[in-house]
Amino acid sequence: MALSRYQRFTRGEWARLRADTPLSLTEDDLTRFRGLNDQVSLDEVVEIYLPLSRLLNLHIGASQALHGAAATFLNTKVPKAPYLIGLAGSVAVGKSTAARIMRALLARWPNHPKVDLVATDGFLYPRRVLEERGILRRKGFPESYDLRALITFLSEVKAGQGELAVPVYSHLTYDIVPGQFQIVDRPDVLIVEGLNILQAGDRPAGPSQDVFASDFFDFTIYVDAEVGHVRQWYIERFFTLRKTVFQDPSSYFHRYADLTDNEAETVAAEIWRDVNEPNLLENILPTRERAHLILEKGPDHSVKHVRLRKL
């Protein structure tokens, strides 16, 4: 039998690791956290996300203790570095929902009450720049992000700098919102959610090495599902958007609002085939085995197994 870097848990086995961690979310909370067509239930929060919040709380506590020990040894009062969690996965796999649930649960632990959440969408180049470079159809691919700005932000967060401004991205206009920023001010924990944040690239030999976003994370999570299932969820989400957001005349995708069901399915399938699936197979999926923990989803969008990397 081939050796694995991970220990794999069934949903029931993982749920037992919750111990006595209390459920602090309500159904109303969950309604606000759910993404389009993501049917995560309170049962899933109890069985999957509460054990995960307990594990992360233990890791965060150990990190804080280590930082305190180093400060004592050095006789310094350097501001403690925020604990950074990276969360990756495909379009339409449920990353944003998972990130919002994790943020809410982690903020309820007493030793790290300030938890922020940043999506890497804010570090996409403005639509104008993508159009000028001829890569608008590759939005979400690594080259569509201002990686220098992302790395600078993560570096400054880890250094304990305050009041950092993150550009705001609008899914309505499909663009960065001019003059609007999310302010990140020395959180205890920062969750960074995005498609390609686990990439490390090809590091050259020798003393000069590039720095990647993945270098800054203390713990990383990958939300996983079979490609065929994610494709179906993407198409279902497209149908929901056609009846909601796309109806807004200011939506970049307003031209899709009046498509018939057959036309909508054709367009969604083409976008998936030409853009999202290649990005998943070429850039996102290859980073899965770099994650500390993998949430494996079944066809109904619920987590069936959890894989935790062995120490």
C-alpha positions as CSV (number, residue, x, y, z in Angstrom):
1,M,0.0,0.0,0.0
2,A,1.4,3.4,-1.0
3,L,2.2,5.7,1.9
4,S,0.3,9.0,2.1
5,R,1.2,12.3,3.6
6,Y,-2.4,12.6,4.8
7,Q,-4.6,10.9,7.3
8,R,-8.1,10.6,5.9
9,F,-11.2,10.9,8.0
10,T,-14.8,10.0,7.2
11,R,-17.4,12.7,8.1
12,G,-18.3,10.8,11.3
13,E,-14.7,10.2,12.4
14,W,-13.9,13.9,11.9
15,A,-17.1,15.0,13.7
16,R,-16.0,13.2,16.9
17,L,-12.9,15.5,17.0
18,R,-15.2,18.4,17.8
19,A,-15.0,17.4,21.5
20,D,-17.0,19.9,23.5
21,T,-16.6,22.8,21.0
22,P,-19.9,24.7,21.3
23,L,-22.0,25.7,18.2
24,S,-22.1,29.5,18.2
25,L,-23.8,30.0,14.8
26,T,-27.6,30.1,14.1
27,E,-29.5,29.3,11.0
28,D,-29.8,33.0,10.3
29,D,-26.0,33.4,10.5
30,L,-25.7,30.5,8.0
31,T,-28.2,32.0,5.6
32,R,-26.0,35.1,5.4
33,F,-22.8,33.1,4.9
34,R,-24.1,30.8,2.1
35,G,-22.9,31.4,-1.4
36,L,-25.1,30.9,-4.4
37,N,-26.4,27.3,-4.7
38,D,-24.3,26.3,-1.7
39,Q,-26.6,24.3,0.6
40,V,-24.3,24.0,3.7
41,S,-26.3,23.0,6.7
42,L,-25.9,23.5,10.5
43,D,-25.3,19.8,10.7
44,E,-22.3,20.3,8.4
45,V,-21.1,23.2,10.5
46,V,-21.2,20.9,13.6
47,E,-19.6,17.9,11.9
48,I,-17.0,19.6,9.7
49,Y,-16.4,23.2,10.7
50,L,-16.5,23.0,14.5
51,P,-13.7,20.3,14.6
52,L,-11.8,22.4,12.1
53,S,-12.2,25.6,14.2
54,R,-10.9,23.6,17.3
55,L,-7.9,22.4,15.3
56,L,-7.1,25.9,14.1
57,N,-7.6,27.3,17.6
58,L,-5.0,24.8,18.9
59,H,-2.6,25.8,16.1
60,I,-3.1,29.5,16.7
61,G,-2.5,29.1,20.5
62,A,0.7,27.2,19.8
63,S,1.8,29.9,17.4
64,Q,1.1,32.7,19.9
65,A,3.0,30.8,22.6
66,L,6.0,30.4,20.3
67,H,5.9,34.1,19.4
68,G,5.8,34.9,23.1
69,A,8.7,32.6,23.8
70,A,10.8,34.2,21.1
71,A,10.0,37.7,22.3
72,T,11.1,36.7,25.9
73,F,14.3,35.2,24.6
74,L,15.1,38.4,22.5
75,N,13.8,40.7,25.2
76,T,11.7,42.6,22.7
77,K,8.1,43.8,22.4
78,V,7.6,43.2,18.7
79,P,3.9,43.2,17.8
80,K,2.7,39.6,17.5
81,A,2.3,38.5,13.9
82,P,-1.2,37.6,12.8
83,Y,-1.9,34.0,12.1
84,L,-2.5,33.6,8.3
85,I,-4.8,30.9,6.9
86,G,-5.0,30.3,3.2
87,L,-8.0,28.8,1.6
88,A,-7.9,27.6,-2.0
89,G,-10.1,25.8,-4.6
90,S,-11.9,26.1,-7.8
91,V,-14.5,28.5,-8.9
92,A,-18.0,27.4,-7.7
93,V,-16.6,24.9,-5.2
94,G,-17.8,26.9,-2.1
95,K,-14.6,28.6,-0.9
96,S,-16.3,31.8,0.0
97,T,-18.9,30.1,2.1
98,A,-16.3,28.0,3.9
99,A,-14.2,31.1,4.6
100,R,-17.1,33.1,6.0
101,I,-18.1,30.2,8.3
102,M,-14.5,29.8,9.5
103,R,-14.2,33.5,10.2
104,A,-17.3,33.5,12.3
105,L,-16.3,30.4,14.3
106,L,-12.7,31.5,14.9
107,A,-13.8,35.0,16.1
108,R,-15.8,33.3,18.9
109,W,-12.7,31.8,20.5
110,P,-11.5,34.2,23.3
111,N,-7.8,34.3,22.5
112,H,-8.1,35.6,19.0
113,P,-11.3,37.6,18.7
114,K,-10.3,39.8,15.7
115,V,-10.5,37.7,12.6
116,D,-10.5,39.3,9.1
117,L,-11.2,37.8,5.7
118,V,-9.7,39.0,2.4
119,A,-10.4,37.6,-1.0
120,T,-7.7,37.8,-3.6
121,D,-10.2,39.1,-6.1
122,G,-9.2,42.5,-4.8
123,F,-5.7,41.9,-6.3
124,L,-6.9,41.3,-9.8
125,Y,-5.8,43.8,-12.3
126,P,-8.5,46.3,-13.3
127,R,-10.5,45.2,-16.3
128,R,-9.0,47.9,-18.4
129,V,-5.5,46.5,-17.8
130,L,-6.6,43.0,-18.6
131,E,-8.2,44.2,-21.8
132,E,-5.0,46.1,-22.8
133,R,-3.0,42.9,-22.2
134,G,-5.5,40.7,-24.1
135,I,-6.0,38.5,-21.1
136,L,-9.6,39.4,-20.0
137,R,-10.7,35.8,-20.9
138,R,-8.0,34.6,-18.5
139,K,-9.3,36.4,-15.5
140,G,-8.5,34.1,-12.5
141,F,-5.4,32.7,-14.1
142,P,-2.1,33.6,-12.2
143,E,-1.1,36.3,-14.7
144,S,-4.4,38.2,-14.1
145,Y,-3.4,39.1,-10.6
146,D,-1.1,41.9,-9.3
147,L,1.1,39.4,-7.5
148,R,3.5,42.1,-6.4
149,A,0.7,44.0,-4.6
150,L,-0.5,40.7,-3.0
151,I,2.9,39.8,-1.8
152,T,3.5,43.3,-0.4
153,F,0.2,43.1,1.5
154,L,0.9,39.7,3.0
155,S,4.4,40.8,4.0
156,E,3.1,43.9,5.7
157,V,0.4,42.0,7.5
158,K,3.0,39.5,8.8
159,A,5.2,42.4,9.9
160,G,2.4,43.7,12.1
161,Q,1.7,46.9,10.1
162,G,-1.7,48.4,10.6
163,E,-4.4,50.0,8.5
164,L,-3.5,48.2,5.2
165,A,-5.8,49.0,2.3
166,V,-7.0,46.2,0.0
167,P,-8.8,47.1,-3.2
168,V,-12.4,46.1,-3.4
169,Y,-13.7,43.9,-6.3
170,S,-17.2,44.1,-7.6
171,H,-18.7,40.9,-9.1
172,L,-21.5,43.1,-10.5
173,T,-19.2,45.3,-12.6
174,Y,-16.6,42.6,-13.0
175,D,-13.9,45.1,-12.0
176,I,-12.0,46.7,-9.2
177,V,-14.1,49.5,-7.6
178,P,-12.1,52.8,-8.0
179,G,-11.4,54.5,-4.6
180,Q,-12.9,51.8,-2.4
181,F,-10.8,49.7,0.0
182,Q,-11.1,47.2,2.7
183,I,-9.0,48.2,5.7
184,V,-7.1,45.4,7.5
185,D,-5.8,46.6,10.8
186,R,-3.6,44.1,12.8
187,P,-6.0,41.2,13.1
188,D,-5.3,38.2,15.3
189,V,-6.2,35.9,12.4
190,L,-6.4,36.6,8.7
191,I,-8.1,34.3,6.3
192,V,-7.1,34.8,2.6
193,E,-9.4,33.1,0.1
194,G,-8.5,32.7,-3.6
195,L,-8.0,30.4,-6.5
196,N,-4.2,30.3,-6.8
197,I,-2.9,31.1,-3.3
198,L,-1.2,27.7,-2.8
199,Q,1.1,28.1,-5.8
200,A,4.8,28.1,-5.2
201,G,6.1,28.2,-8.8
202,D,9.4,26.8,-10.0
203,R,12.0,28.0,-7.5
204,P,15.5,28.5,-9.1
205,A,18.5,27.0,-7.5
206,G,20.9,29.3,-5.8
207,P,20.6,32.1,-3.2
208,S,18.1,34.2,-5.1
209,Q,14.6,32.9,-4.8
210,D,11.2,34.4,-5.6
211,V,8.7,34.9,-2.8
212,F,5.2,33.4,-3.2
213,A,1.9,34.1,-1.4
214,S,2.0,30.5,-0.1
215,D,5.2,31.3,1.8
216,F,3.2,33.5,4.3
217,F,0.5,31.1,5.4
218,D,0.7,29.3,8.7
219,F,-2.1,26.9,7.7
220,T,-3.7,26.1,4.4
221,I,-7.0,24.5,3.3
222,Y,-8.1,23.2,-0.1
223,V,-11.8,22.7,-0.9
224,D,-11.9,19.8,-3.3
225,A,-14.4,18.1,-5.5
226,E,-14.5,16.1,-8.7
227,V,-14.2,18.3,-11.8
228,G,-17.5,17.0,-13.2
229,H,-19.3,18.0,-10.0
230,V,-17.7,21.5,-10.0
231,R,-18.7,22.0,-13.6
232,Q,-22.3,21.2,-12.8
233,W,-22.3,23.6,-9.8
234,Y,-20.8,26.3,-12.0
235,I,-23.6,25.9,-14.6
236,E,-26.3,25.9,-11.8
237,R,-24.8,29.1,-10.4
238,F,-24.9,30.7,-13.8
239,F,-28.6,29.9,-14.0
240,T,-29.2,31.5,-10.6
241,L,-27.1,34.6,-11.6
242,R,-29.1,34.9,-14.8
243,K,-32.3,35.4,-12.8
244,T,-30.7,37.7,-10.2
245,V,-27.5,39.7,-10.6
246,F,-27.5,39.6,-14.4
247,Q,-30.9,41.3,-14.4
248,D,-29.3,44.5,-13.1
249,P,-28.6,46.8,-16.1
250,S,-25.3,47.8,-14.5
251,S,-24.1,44.2,-14.5
252,Y,-21.2,43.4,-16.8
253,F,-23.1,40.2,-17.7
254,H,-26.5,41.8,-18.2
255,R,-26.4,40.6,-21.8
256,Y,-27.0,37.1,-20.5
257,A,-30.1,38.0,-18.6
258,D,-32.6,37.1,-21.3
259,L,-31.0,33.9,-22.5
260,T,-33.3,30.9,-22.8
261,D,-32.5,27.8,-20.6
262,N,-30.8,26.1,-23.5
263,E,-28.8,29.1,-24.5
264,A,-27.7,29.7,-20.9
265,E,-26.5,26.2,-20.5
266,T,-24.6,26.4,-23.7
267,V,-22.9,29.7,-22.7
268,A,-22.1,28.5,-19.2
269,A,-20.6,25.2,-20.5
270,E,-18.5,27.1,-23.0
271,I,-17.1,29.5,-20.3
272,W,-16.4,26.5,-18.1
273,R,-14.6,24.6,-20.9
274,D,-12.6,27.6,-22.2
275,V,-11.7,29.4,-18.9
276,N,-12.5,27.8,-15.6
277,E,-11.7,24.2,-16.3
278,P,-8.3,24.9,-17.9
279,N,-7.4,27.1,-14.9
280,L,-8.5,24.4,-12.5
281,L,-6.5,21.7,-14.2
282,E,-3.4,23.7,-15.0
283,N,-3.0,25.9,-12.0
284,I,-5.4,25.2,-9.1
285,L,-5.7,21.4,-8.8
286,P,-1.9,20.8,-8.9
287,T,-1.6,22.8,-5.7
288,R,-4.0,20.6,-3.7
289,E,-1.4,18.4,-2.2
290,R,0.4,21.4,-0.7
291,A,-2.5,22.1,1.6
292,H,-2.4,21.2,5.3
293,L,-6.0,20.1,5.2
294,I,-8.3,19.1,2.3
295,L,-12.1,19.2,2.4
296,E,-13.5,16.6,0.0
297,K,-17.0,17.3,-1.3
298,G,-19.5,15.0,-2.8
299,P,-22.0,15.6,-5.6
300,D,-24.5,17.2,-3.2
301,H,-21.9,19.9,-2.3
302,S,-21.5,18.5,1.3
303,V,-18.1,17.5,2.7
304,K,-17.8,13.7,2.8
305,H,-14.1,13.3,3.9
306,V,-11.4,15.3,5.4
307,R,-7.7,14.8,4.8
308,L,-5.2,16.2,7.3
309,R,-1.5,16.3,6.6
310,K,0.6,14.3,9.0
311,L,3.0,16.3,11.0
